[in-house]
Amino acid sequence: METLEGAGFRVTSARDGRAAVDVAAADPPDLVTLDLTLPHMDGIEVCRRIRETSDCYIVIVSARSDEVDKLIGLEVGADDFVLKPFSPRELRARVAALFRRPRSAMGGEEAGSAPHVPSPSRPADEPTTISCGAGLVINSARREVQIDGTIVELTRIEYDVLEYLATHLSRVCTREEMVLSIWSSALTHDHHLVDVHVANLRGKLRRHSDATWIHTIRGIGYRMDREDQPQDRRAGGGPYLVARIDSEDWARGLDF
């Protein structure tokens, strides 16, 4: 609490999981730090319930080092996972990295009224619409994704991952560079952050189309191609093969 207050936040605490959900509903927060081990309702369920109604940043802070806990937390909507013990400096760096990403427009604002905040991966003078083929269009000014005119609902990080890959079409993006751009330099070892969010992103795109835009480059990272162009090149040149994985559940079990 002292770390966040020292960073200028007004901090409200909750005594247990149920109280945390009630407090977040009564006084919508900009940031939630959440332990997994809480009375009455565990941190995973608290995260899921807060995420149903809020687009605030959620950071799970826990001494539980099992990777399964981290992956489940990210899947239910957490933006980051900090393992105890940690230094105040690390927590502040992670929170600062989250707040460098533009927030979605608030529900009460009219469409188009939110100010445009250029993405760090995209210069301000470049076009704000990216066409990725097969009906997929990304509008970076509105932070909006459509497939054949239908809006695809993405979390803040899922959008950031998609936009980063789309601004580097047909180029292999390493997990490390994606973490550096989307999160912060403090997280370069957390490559599974990328894998979890890419898996969730693929699942949401697949609900709207059978097209495959994002490809796994095993041991390296990911590459996004226009679906309507021949997939016959990559950064650095040379022939290669692309293996498409149709089962997302099976893909999640791979140790990349």
PLY file of the C-alpha trace (Angstrom):
ply
format ascii 1.0
element vertex 256
property float x
property float y
property float z
element edge 255
property int vertex1
property int vertex2
end_header
0.00 0.00 0.00
2.80 2.41 0.91
4.47 1.79 -2.45
1.38 2.86 -4.39
0.58 5.78 -2.11
4.15 6.98 -2.59
3.53 6.87 -6.35
0.57 9.21 -5.97
-2.35 6.76 -5.85
-5.32 7.06 -3.50
-5.45 3.55 -2.08
-8.48 1.68 -0.75
-8.03 -1.75 0.82
-10.47 -4.65 1.27
-10.42 -7.22 4.06
-11.40 -10.23 1.89
-12.31 -11.29 -1.63
-16.02 -10.52 -1.43
-15.31 -7.08 -0.01
-12.83 -6.43 -2.82
-15.52 -7.08 -5.45
-17.96 -4.80 -3.61
-15.39 -2.00 -3.21
-14.45 -2.16 -6.89
-18.13 -1.92 -7.85
-18.86 0.98 -5.50
-15.74 3.01 -6.31
-14.40 1.96 -9.74
-10.59 1.78 -9.53
-7.90 2.54 -12.08
-5.67 -0.22 -10.69
-6.23 -3.34 -8.56
-3.45 -5.28 -6.85
-4.72 -8.66 -5.82
-3.41 -11.58 -3.78
-4.48 -15.07 -4.81
-4.99 -16.27 -1.24
-7.94 -14.34 0.19
-10.70 -15.22 2.68
-14.23 -16.02 1.41
-13.30 -15.72 -2.29
-9.93 -16.49 -3.89
-8.05 -14.00 -6.02
-8.80 -15.77 -9.30
-12.56 -15.46 -8.76
-12.19 -11.85 -7.61
-10.23 -11.04 -10.77
-12.84 -12.71 -12.97
-15.72 -10.80 -11.33
-13.99 -7.43 -11.45
-13.08 -7.99 -15.09
-16.74 -8.62 -15.97
-17.60 -4.97 -15.22
-14.29 -3.07 -15.26
-11.45 -2.36 -17.66
-9.11 -1.33 -14.85
-5.54 -2.63 -14.65
-5.27 -5.77 -12.50
-1.94 -6.93 -11.07
-1.89 -10.23 -9.18
0.64 -10.25 -6.34
1.28 -13.70 -4.90
3.84 -15.97 -3.24
2.45 -18.93 -5.20
5.09 -19.62 -7.84
3.26 -22.41 -9.70
3.10 -21.41 -13.35
-0.47 -22.72 -13.55
-1.59 -20.00 -11.12
0.05 -17.36 -13.29
-1.50 -18.66 -16.50
-4.99 -18.95 -14.99
-4.72 -15.43 -13.57
-3.80 -14.01 -16.96
-6.54 -15.98 -18.68
-9.29 -14.61 -16.41
-8.21 -11.03 -17.08
-5.16 -10.02 -15.05
-2.70 -7.71 -16.79
0.38 -8.81 -14.87
1.56 -11.25 -12.20
4.17 -10.25 -9.61
5.81 -12.97 -7.53
6.52 -12.31 -3.84
8.90 -11.26 -2.50
9.39 -8.26 -4.75
10.93 -4.83 -4.38
8.83 -1.64 -4.31
10.86 -0.49 -7.30
9.79 -3.53 -9.35
6.10 -3.04 -8.54
6.25 0.64 -9.44
8.02 -0.20 -12.74
5.37 -2.75 -13.66
2.51 -0.40 -12.79
4.17 2.41 -14.78
4.46 0.07 -17.78
0.73 -0.68 -17.60
-0.23 2.98 -17.44
1.91 3.80 -20.48
-0.65 1.87 -22.55
-3.74 3.89 -23.52
-6.92 3.00 -21.71
-10.14 2.19 -23.54
-12.76 4.94 -23.80
-15.03 5.09 -20.73
-18.51 3.69 -21.18
-20.19 7.08 -20.80
-18.25 8.71 -23.63
-19.63 8.79 -27.10
-17.87 6.82 -29.77
-15.06 8.78 -31.30
-14.84 11.29 -28.43
-11.84 9.68 -26.74
-8.54 11.37 -27.57
-6.21 9.45 -29.84
-3.10 8.23 -28.07
-0.62 6.81 -30.61
0.59 3.32 -29.87
4.28 3.08 -28.85
4.79 0.61 -31.69
3.23 2.90 -34.28
4.43 6.40 -35.27
1.79 9.11 -34.95
1.96 10.07 -38.64
1.22 6.57 -39.98
-2.28 5.51 -41.12
-4.55 4.53 -38.24
-6.28 1.66 -40.09
-4.51 -1.64 -40.74
-6.08 -4.14 -43.14
-4.88 -7.69 -42.50
-6.92 -9.47 -45.15
-9.87 -11.86 -44.83
-11.98 -9.04 -43.40
-9.74 -8.23 -40.41
-9.35 -4.47 -39.90
-7.64 -2.73 -36.98
-8.45 0.90 -36.21
-5.69 2.13 -33.91
-7.28 5.55 -33.37
-10.36 3.88 -31.87
-8.48 0.80 -30.58
-11.12 -1.24 -32.37
-10.90 -4.54 -34.23
-13.46 -5.74 -36.77
-13.86 -8.88 -38.86
-16.23 -8.46 -41.78
-17.73 -5.43 -40.05
-18.34 -7.15 -36.71
-16.48 -5.78 -33.69
-14.20 -8.29 -31.95
-14.16 -7.74 -28.19
-10.57 -7.86 -26.93
-8.93 -7.04 -23.64
-6.47 -4.16 -23.54
-3.43 -6.44 -23.74
-4.92 -8.67 -26.44
-5.42 -5.57 -28.56
-1.85 -4.42 -27.92
-0.50 -7.84 -28.94
-2.58 -7.85 -32.13
-1.63 -4.31 -33.10
2.06 -4.99 -32.50
2.01 -8.03 -34.76
-0.07 -6.19 -37.37
2.40 -3.32 -37.54
5.12 -5.87 -38.28
3.28 -7.93 -40.89
5.23 -10.83 -42.44
8.08 -10.37 -39.97
8.93 -12.75 -37.15
8.48 -10.99 -33.79
10.38 -12.55 -30.91
8.72 -13.01 -27.54
11.38 -10.83 -25.94
10.78 -7.85 -28.21
7.02 -8.16 -27.70
7.43 -8.15 -23.93
9.73 -5.12 -24.17
7.22 -3.21 -26.29
3.93 -4.24 -24.67
4.97 -4.65 -21.04
8.35 -3.33 -19.90
12.04 -4.20 -19.73
11.45 -5.51 -16.19
9.47 -8.45 -17.61
11.74 -9.77 -20.36
11.92 -13.17 -18.68
8.14 -13.66 -18.68
7.78 -15.02 -22.21
4.69 -17.02 -21.25
2.84 -13.71 -20.86
2.97 -13.49 -24.65
1.96 -17.13 -25.20
-1.13 -16.90 -22.99
-2.41 -13.67 -24.54
-1.73 -14.87 -28.10
-3.67 -18.08 -27.36
-6.62 -16.06 -26.02
-6.42 -13.67 -28.98
-6.44 -16.51 -31.50
-9.48 -18.01 -29.81
-11.44 -14.76 -30.07
-10.51 -14.22 -33.72
-11.51 -17.79 -34.50
-15.02 -17.15 -33.19
-15.52 -14.78 -36.11
-13.49 -16.39 -38.89
-11.69 -19.58 -39.92
-8.80 -17.48 -41.24
-5.39 -17.89 -39.66
-3.42 -14.66 -39.36
-1.02 -15.42 -36.50
1.57 -18.17 -36.83
3.83 -19.64 -34.15
7.53 -19.70 -34.97
8.62 -22.35 -32.52
11.39 -21.32 -30.15
11.33 -17.73 -31.41
7.95 -16.04 -31.32
5.13 -15.20 -33.72
4.54 -13.88 -37.21
1.37 -12.29 -38.58
0.55 -12.55 -42.30
-2.21 -11.14 -44.42
-4.50 -14.10 -44.89
-4.97 -13.37 -48.61
-1.24 -13.28 -49.48
1.10 -16.21 -50.16
2.97 -17.15 -47.02
6.26 -17.66 -48.77
8.71 -15.42 -46.98
9.96 -14.32 -43.62
12.47 -11.83 -42.26
15.90 -12.93 -43.41
14.62 -14.80 -46.47
14.83 -18.47 -47.28
12.26 -21.25 -47.64
10.38 -22.48 -44.60
7.30 -24.43 -43.59
4.31 -23.22 -41.58
2.51 -25.72 -39.36
-1.02 -24.65 -38.51
-2.31 -25.87 -35.16
-6.09 -26.27 -35.24
-6.56 -27.23 -31.60
-5.95 -24.26 -29.28
-6.11 -26.48 -26.17
-3.36 -28.68 -27.58
-1.30 -25.63 -28.53
-1.45 -24.29 -24.99
0.19 -27.46 -23.75
3.27 -26.98 -25.87
6.46 -25.88 -24.15
7.70 -23.20 -26.58
0 1
1 2
2 3
3 4
4 5
5 6
6 7
7 8
8 9
9 10
10 11
11 12
12 13
13 14
14 15
15 16
16 17
17 18
18 19
19 20
20 21
21 22
22 23
23 24
24 25
25 26
26 27
27 28
28 29
29 30
30 31
31 32
32 33
33 34
34 35
35 36
36 37
37 38
38 39
39 40
40 41
41 42
42 43
43 44
44 45
45 46
46 47
47 48
48 49
49 50
50 51
51 52
52 53
53 54
54 55
55 56
56 57
57 58
58 59
59 60
60 61
61 62
62 63
63 64
64 65
65 66
66 67
67 68
68 69
69 70
70 71
71 72
72 73
73 74
74 75
75 76
76 77
77 78
78 79
79 80
80 81
81 82
82 83
83 84
84 85
85 86
86 87
87 88
88 89
89 90
90 91
91 92
92 93
93 94
94 95
95 96
96 97
97 98
98 99
99 100
100 101
101 102
102 103
103 104
104 105
105 106
106 107
107 108
108 109
109 110
110 111
111 112
112 113
113 114
114 115
115 116
116 117
117 118
118 119
119 120
120 121
121 122
122 123
123 124
124 125
125 126
126 127
127 128
128 129
129 130
130 131
131 132
132 133
133 134
134 135
135 136
136 137
137 138
138 139
139 140
140 141
141 142
142 143
143 144
144 145
145 146
146 147
147 148
148 149
149 150
150 151
151 152
152 153
153 154
154 155
155 156
156 157
157 158
158 159
159 160
160 161
161 162
162 163
163 164
164 165
165 166
166 167
167 168
168 169
169 170
170 171
171 172
172 173
173 174
174 175
175 176
176 177
177 178
178 179
179 180
180 181
181 182
182 183
183 184
184 185
185 186
186 187
187 188
188 189
189 190
190 191
191 192
192 193
193 194
194 195
195 196
196 197
197 198
198 199
199 200
200 201
201 202
202 203
203 204
204 205
205 206
206 207
207 208
208 209
209 210
210 211
211 212
212 213
213 214
214 215
215 216
216 217
217 218
218 219
219 220
220 221
221 222
222 223
223 224
224 225
225 226
226 227
227 228
228 229
229 230
230 231
231 232
232 233
233 234
234 235
235 236
236 237
237 238
238 239
239 240
240 241
241 242
242 243
243 244
244 245
245 246
246 247
247 248
248 249
249 250
250 251
251 252
252 253
253 254
254 255
